[in-house]
Amino acid sequence: MSRQYQRIGERISAEIAQGDLTTGDRLPTEREYAERFGVSRTVVREAFIMLELAGRVNVRKGSGTYVCDPNSAALTNPAPAGDAPDSEDIGPFELLNARQVVESAIAACAAELITKPEIRRLQQLLDDERRGLTDVARGRSQHVEADAADRAFHLGIAEATQNTLLYEMATRLWDQRRRSPMWQHLHARILDFSYRNDWLADHDAILRQLRKRDSQAAQQAMWIHLENVKTTLFALSDTDDPRFDGYLYQQARAR
């Protein structure tokens, strides 16, 4: 069964194929599509990402999303299989919704069972993440180290539940993010990583509640954190916003 963003993307693609939208036409806004199809804007955002990866549309800086020339290089030289979305790719906001539900419950469970060595380990990971973000800000490194510490922090909380199935569920969600061309397309275009300091503060808040062994507060802190992640990524990739700077999108095979 196709995913919701795929069905919306296919409907937009059909409009292009039928000539309702032609080369150079600006697509309606996400809000207009959301109202027309009765879906959220995040679903439309995911459909746009799918269409851009397929070479059907491109985003012009500060202008909007436009239909590509069917004879363009993006279509005559399609993306490598590893870069193209497939039927198994989960939209980035759908994935974040799933993580929010699962990881919030995991945080609540972990708060009841976490040990002092595990708390020390999580603190070390936050120190690693903080150091990695500082190095990025000073131009001394890429964000790889900070990303690795981010993943390890979340999975460390899952491990603290002492429940193998919960740990495997969390790992699967993070692995899906790593494999997802749509996630990479959304995330890798961000050039300004200052927002990651806010996420680090969220991590501090989560660990603080784990230390207190406050299950409800740990669950809420994780929920708020992943809500902040969704909100930030959605705002940074809003092509309908006149302040959009094009960081997240380029013409499909321009790179």
Buried (B, 14 or more C-beta within 10 A) or exposed (E): EEBBBBBBBBEBBEBBEEEEBEEEBEBBBBEEBBEEBEBEBBBBBBBBBBBBBBBBBBBBEEEBBBBBBBEBBBBEEBBEEEBBBEEEBBBBBBBBBBBBEBBBBBBBBBBBEBEEEBBEBBBBBBEBBBBBBEBBBEEEBEBEBBBBBBBBBBBBBBBBBBBEEBBEBBBEBBEBBEEBBBBBBBBEBBEEBEBBBEBBEBBEBBBEBBBEBBBEBBBBBBBBBBBBBBEBBBEBBBBBEEEBEBBBBBBBBEE
